[in-house]
Structures are given as C-alpha cells and as structure tokens.
Amino acid sequence: MQLYIANKNYSSWSLRPWLLMTHAGIAFEEVKLRLNFDEGSDFKSVLSRIAPTGRVPVLVDEGLAVWDTLAIAEYLAEKYPALHLWPADRQARARARSLCAEMHAGFGALRNNFPMNIEASLPEVGQRILASDTAAFADLQRIGEMWTGQLAASGGPFLFGDFSIADAYFAPVCARAETYALPLPAAATDYAERIRALPAMQTWTEAARAEHDFIPADEPYRTQA
C-alpha cells in the first residue's frame, strides 16, 4: 500500500491515517508531496492522476485509490479486522463513528483559527483568538467536553479504552493544543499529552519539526486542515 501525504508540519488530514497505520503496525510506503495547490505543481499533477479531489491523504492499494480519511479508516478496519481499529462493542463503535464524523464535518472555527503547525509555539495567538472569537471558543469547549465525557465512560487511557480510529482522528487537535497552549479540562489535557507521547506520534512530530518549510498562512490548505 501507498499513502500519499503532505507536509507533516501542516497536514492534519495526512496525520490521521499515517498515525493509525503506523501505530497499528500496518506496512505502507509513504509518498510525501509538498503542499501546493497551484495548477501544474507536483502536488496537483501527481494527485490528479490518482484521485479526483487532488488532495491528501490518498491510500492506494492494489490499484484502488481511497481519498477520504474516514473512507481510508473504514477500508483499513475491514482489511485488518484482527487489529480492532474500531471498538469491538457495537454501541462503542457507533459512538466512535459519531465522534469521528463530528470532527470530520465540523469545528470550522477551530480549524481556521488554529491551523496545525507543529514546529511553532504560539500561545499568545491562542489566547488572543479565544478571547475574541466565540465560535473558536465554543469549538474548544466542545472538544473538552467530548474527550472528558468519553474518557470517563471508557475508563481510558484512550477515548474507547484501547487506541482506535477515534484517537487517530483527534491527534491533530492534540498537536494544536500544544502549539497554541489551548486550555482544556485536566482529563482532556492529560489525554492530549498521551497522544503526543505515542512513539508513532513522536516520529511524525520529529519529522515535522525537521521540515523547516514555511508555507504562508493564507494558503488554501488552511481550510482543509
């Protein structure tokens, strides 16, 4: 399998399947492309040949291209059932899918105001935005409530006890929490630290910090992160 991703410092969508596969021990070839949505760029030309969206991530397996993060997660869960990438319990599995779908479709204010930027430390930006943007503040509150409630229900250490797709899905928020020093409830803060401490997440973080590839904040990837 090949997993097409973009800059590890910025591409939160890429992080999700990469972390899931790496943590689970699923073998794949990483194909990293520099984020650039300009027509004719390597990013656009390569991706347009394999997926209609022209965006990352894309998983390619036996000639099949899967280009949506949730679709990639479902594909992997079906291909490797013994890995239990979703919770085994039916109700917990439904809840995990609901939380992932909420993250997939929502939290626009959080995404736009706090783009993933692993190598940066921007606590003053976090404070300023949360003080002035009520939608971003509401998004962060919802994240805190979601994580705290689910950790209490499962007993931790991850959202559904063992590491699952849901944890991979929220890993970019855990990275944002560190970059912008986002205030979260104690249980949610501890959870974010556990995600960042995972060996696979540490590997991604080290590679992100080594890129030193500045991309302006007004690039369109910001709304896709």
C-alpha positions in Angstrom: 0.0 0.0 0.0 1.0 3.6 -0.6 -0.2 6.5 1.5 0.1 9.9 -0.2 0.5 12.7 2.4 1.7 16.3 2.5 3.9 18.4 4.8 4.0 16.8 8.2 4.2 20.1 9.9 0.9 21.3 8.5 -1.2 18.5 7.0 -3.6 17.4 9.8 -5.6 15.2 7.4 -2.5 13.3 6.4 -1.6 12.7 10.1 -4.8 10.7 10.8 -4.3 7.7 8.5 -0.5 7.8 8.9 -0.7 7.6 12.7 -3.4 5.0 12.6 -1.4 2.7 10.2 2.0 3.3 11.9 0.7 2.7 15.4 -1.2 -0.4 14.3 1.9 -1.8 12.6 0.3 -1.8 9.1 3.0 -1.7 6.4 2.9 1.0 3.8 5.0 3.2 1.6 4.9 6.9 2.4 4.7 9.2 -0.5 5.1 12.8 0.7 4.3 15.8 -1.5 4.9 19.4 -0.7 1.6 21.3 -0.2 1.0 23.4 -3.2 -2.4 23.8 -4.8 -1.2 25.8 -7.8 -2.1 24.3 -11.1 0.9 22.5 -12.6 2.5 21.9 -9.3 3.9 18.4 -8.5 1.3 18.2 -5.7 -1.6 18.8 -8.1 -0.2 16.8 -11.0 0.6 13.7 -9.0 -2.6 13.6 -7.0 -4.8 14.4 -10.0 -3.6 11.2 -11.7 -4.7 9.0 -8.8 -7.7 10.7 -7.2 -10.4 13.2 -8.4 -10.1 15.5 -5.4 -6.4 16.4 -5.9 -5.9 16.5 -2.1 -4.3 14.4 0.5 -4.4 11.9 2.0 -4.9 9.2 -0.6 -4.4 5.5 0.1 -3.6 3.3 -2.9 -4.0 -0.5 -2.5 -4.0 -3.0 -5.4 -4.9 -0.3 -7.8 -7.7 1.2 -5.7 -7.4 4.8 -4.6 -9.2 5.8 -1.4 -9.1 9.6 -0.9 -11.2 10.4 2.2 -9.9 10.0 5.7 -13.0 8.2 7.1 -13.1 6.0 4.0 -9.5 5.1 4.5 -10.1 4.3 8.1 -13.1 2.1 7.2 -11.1 0.4 4.5 -8.3 -0.5 6.8 -10.7 -1.7 9.5 -12.3 -4.1 7.1 -9.0 -5.2 5.6 -7.4 -5.9 9.1 -10.3 -7.0 11.3 -7.9 -8.6 13.8 -6.4 -5.2 14.6 -9.8 -3.9 16.0 -9.2 -0.4 14.7 -12.8 0.4 15.7 -14.0 -0.6 19.2 -15.3 -4.2 19.4 -18.5 -3.3 21.2 -21.3 -2.3 18.8 -22.5 0.7 20.8 -19.0 2.0 21.5 -18.3 1.5 17.8 -21.3 3.6 16.9 -20.2 6.3 19.3 -16.7 6.3 17.9 -18.0 6.8 14.4 -20.2 9.6 15.6 -17.3 11.4 17.2 -15.2 11.0 14.1 -18.0 12.2 11.8 -18.4 15.3 14.1 -14.7 16.1 13.8 -14.8 15.4 10.0 -17.6 17.7 9.3 -17.4 20.4 12.0 -15.1 22.5 14.1 -14.6 25.0 11.3 -13.7 27.9 13.6 -11.0 25.7 15.4 -9.6 24.6 12.1 -9.4 28.1 10.5 -8.1 29.9 13.6 -5.7 27.2 14.8 -4.1 25.5 11.7 -1.8 22.7 12.6 1.8 24.0 12.8 3.8 21.5 14.9 7.1 23.3 14.8 5.6 26.6 16.1 4.9 27.8 19.7 2.1 30.4 19.5 0.4 30.6 23.0 -0.2 34.4 22.6 -2.1 33.6 19.3 -4.2 31.1 21.2 -5.1 33.5 24.0 -5.9 36.3 21.6 -8.2 34.2 19.4 -10.1 32.6 22.2 -10.7 36.0 23.8 -12.2 37.4 20.6 -13.7 34.5 18.6 -16.7 33.0 20.3 -17.0 30.2 17.7 -13.5 29.1 18.2 -14.0 29.2 22.0 -17.2 27.1 21.6 -15.4 24.5 19.4 -12.7 24.1 22.0 -15.3 23.8 24.8 -17.0 21.0 22.8 -13.7 19.2 22.3 -13.0 19.4 26.1 -16.5 18.1 26.9 -16.3 15.3 24.3 -12.9 14.0 25.4 -13.7 14.3 29.1 -17.0 12.5 28.8 -15.8 9.7 26.6 -12.7 9.1 28.8 -14.9 8.9 31.9 -17.2 6.4 30.1 -14.4 4.2 28.8 -12.0 4.4 31.7 -9.2 5.4 29.3 -6.4 5.7 28.7 -7.7 6.4 25.2 -11.2 7.5 24.2 -12.5 4.0 23.9 -10.1 2.2 26.2 -7.6 0.9 23.6 -6.3 3.1 20.9 -8.7 3.3 18.0 -9.5 5.2 14.8 -11.1 7.9 17.0 -7.8 8.6 18.7 -6.0 8.9 15.4 -8.8 11.3 14.2 -8.3 13.7 17.1 -4.5 13.6 17.1 -4.2 16.8 15.1 -6.2 18.6 17.8 -3.8 17.3 20.3 -1.0 18.9 18.2 -2.9 22.2 18.0 -3.4 22.2 21.8 0.4 22.2 22.3 1.2 24.8 19.6 -1.4 27.3 20.8 -1.5 26.3 24.5 -5.2 25.7 24.3 -6.8 25.5 27.7 -8.6 22.1 28.2 -10.0 20.3 31.2 -7.4 18.3 33.2 -8.6 14.9 31.8 -8.5 16.2 28.3 -5.1 17.8 28.7 -3.7 14.5 30.0 -5.3 12.7 27.1 -3.7 15.1 24.6 -0.3 14.5 26.2 -0.7 10.7 26.0 -1.5 11.0 22.3 1.6 13.3 21.7 3.7 10.8 23.6 2.9 7.8 21.4 6.0 6.6 19.6 4.3 6.9 16.2 3.2 10.5 17.1 6.7 11.3 18.2 8.1 10.1 14.9 5.7 12.3 13.0 6.5 15.3 15.3 10.2 15.0 14.9 9.9 14.8 11.1 7.5 17.8 11.1 10.0 19.9 13.1 12.8 18.9 10.7 11.0 20.2 7.6 11.6 23.9 8.1 9.3 24.5 5.1 7.4 27.8 5.6 4.0 27.9 3.9 2.1 31.3 4.2 -0.9 31.3 6.4 -3.2 32.3 3.6 -2.6 29.2 1.6 -5.9 27.3 0.8 -4.8 24.2 2.7 -5.7 26.1 5.9 -9.4 25.4 5.3 -8.7 21.8 4.7 -6.6 21.1 7.7 
